[in-house]
Amino acid sequence: MIKVRFSVGNRQLKGFEISGHAMYAESGSDIVCASVSSAAYMAANTITDVIGADADAAAGDGTMSVTLNQPNEQAQAVLRGLELHLTELSKQYPQNIKLIYGGVKNA
């Protein structure tokens, strides 16, 4: 199962961490994994490279995380968009994606 942990503070998303495997299909053919990965990379790249927000981002070994170091309205919009996208995916694939709120934990 893919676990998406959203860090929340002061009614704003502060970041996310994604870990795990969807196990929907074989590696390389898993549309759930591909959908989540694509959305996460787009969000991370938009926050760090397009917006240029003060954020820490890391990816590797089946995990990805982004943490905002400073509040940023544009980055907040990207995080909300990611949240909406992954919420809808988790409704379609409840056995494969779980959203968790409250803090980003290291894998």
Secondary structure, 3 states (H helix, E strand, C coil): CEEEEEEEECCEEEEEEEEECCCCCCCCCCHHHHHHHHHHHHHHHHHHHHCCCCEEEEEECCEEEEEECCCCHHHHHHHHHHHHHHHHHHHHCCCCEEEEECCCCCC
